[in-house]
């Protein structure tokens, strides 16, 4: 059995107790995703599974056989950073950088959730065809990702700028 991680097939570990986070960090050398609390509370280990965000520390690797995983290392296209990665740099969306990989993966999945019309706890109109990426929507949807340095203003600015531009491009098309 294999898992696809950042576009590459990887054998599922023989030990069924290996977390997806530990598979990536300890067995594959993909150290971008961080082990923060190891309890699913901080979001530093957020990864994408078929485009949806999960906490890698709580996921057993064997559960994801046949699925496609993207870690922060898989966001860039070669040497070209993902637009959100560039925005984090431009808006100082990090200080120590420990939470940054999880913040990036979570924000990318969050934008996809909004595009699909998935409501959050603060979505006012559950029947609306489009959900606006308001200040409250963004903060609610990113609340599972903690930043101990307090770089939230830069994080919010980077996410809002990146996905507001994508929304404008979609509307123009």
SVG drawing of the C-alpha trace seen along z (x, -y; Angstrom):
<svg xmlns="http://www.w3.org/2000/svg" viewBox="-31 -43 46 47">
<polyline fill="none" stroke="black" stroke-width="0.4" points="0.0,0.0 1.2,-3.5 0.4,-7.1 1.1,-9.9 3.0,-12.6 3.8,-15.8 3.3,-13.9 5.6,-10.9 4.4,-7.4 5.5,-6.3 5.1,-2.9 2.8,-2.8 4.9,-2.0 4.7,1.6 4.0,0.2 0.4,-0.9 1.1,-3.3 3.2,-5.7 1.4,-9.1 1.3,-10.8 3.4,-13.6 6.1,-11.2 6.1,-9.4 6.8,-12.7 9.3,-14.1 11.2,-11.0 11.0,-8.6 10.9,-11.0 12.9,-14.0 10.0,-16.4 10.5,-18.5 8.4,-21.5 5.3,-20.3 6.0,-20.8 5.2,-18.8 3.9,-21.4 1.6,-20.0 1.2,-16.5 -2.5,-16.6 -4.2,-18.4 -4.6,-21.7 -2.0,-24.0 -2.2,-23.3 1.5,-23.4 1.3,-19.9 -1.6,-20.9 -1.3,-19.1 -3.7,-18.6 -5.3,-15.3 -6.9,-15.4 -7.1,-19.2 -8.7,-19.1 -6.8,-20.1 -6.0,-17.6 -3.7,-17.5 -0.9,-15.2 -0.1,-14.4 -3.5,-12.8 -3.6,-10.9 -2.2,-7.4 -0.3,-7.0 -2.1,-3.7 -5.4,-5.5 -4.3,-7.4 -3.3,-4.6 -4.3,-5.6 -4.8,-9.2 -2.8,-12.3 -1.1,-14.3 0.4,-17.8 2.8,-19.2 4.2,-22.7 7.1,-21.3 4.6,-20.5 3.0,-24.0 5.7,-25.6 6.1,-24.8 9.8,-24.1 11.5,-27.3 8.3,-29.3 6.6,-30.0 2.9,-29.6 1.2,-33.1 0.4,-32.7 4.0,-31.9 5.1,-35.1 2.3,-37.1 3.5,-35.7 7.0,-37.1 5.6,-40.5 3.4,-40.9 5.7,-39.5 3.2,-36.7 5.8,-34.9 8.3,-35.6 9.9,-32.4 8.3,-30.5 7.3,-27.4 3.6,-27.7 4.0,-29.0 3.8,-25.6 0.6,-24.7 -0.8,-28.3 -0.1,-28.0 -1.7,-24.6 -4.7,-25.6 -5.3,-28.8 -5.1,-27.1 -7.7,-24.6 -9.8,-27.3 -10.0,-29.2 -11.1,-26.0 -13.8,-25.5 -15.1,-29.0 -15.1,-28.4 -17.1,-25.3 -19.6,-27.1 -18.8,-25.3 -20.1,-27.4 -18.3,-28.1 -19.6,-28.8 -19.9,-32.6 -21.4,-32.3 -24.5,-34.5 -26.5,-33.2 -26.3,-29.4 -28.2,-29.6 -25.9,-32.1 -24.2,-30.9 -21.0,-32.8 -19.4,-33.2 -17.4,-36.4 -13.9,-36.1 -14.7,-38.7 -12.5,-39.5 -14.6,-37.3 -14.8,-34.4 -11.1,-34.4 -10.3,-34.5 -12.9,-31.8 -11.7,-29.4 -8.0,-29.9 -8.7,-29.5 -7.2,-26.0 -3.8,-27.4 -2.0,-29.1 0.9,-31.5 2.8,-31.8 4.7,-34.9 1.6,-36.8 2.2,-37.4 -1.6,-37.3 -1.9,-40.7 0.6,-39.7 -0.9,-36.3 -4.4,-37.7 -3.2,-40.4 -1.3,-37.8 -4.3,-35.5 -6.8,-38.2 -4.6,-39.7 -3.9,-36.4 -7.4,-35.1 -9.1,-38.4 -7.0,-38.6 -8.1,-35.1 -11.7,-35.9 -11.4,-39.0 -9.8,-37.0 -12.6,-34.4 -15.3,-37.1 -13.6,-38.7 -13.4,-35.3"/>
</svg>
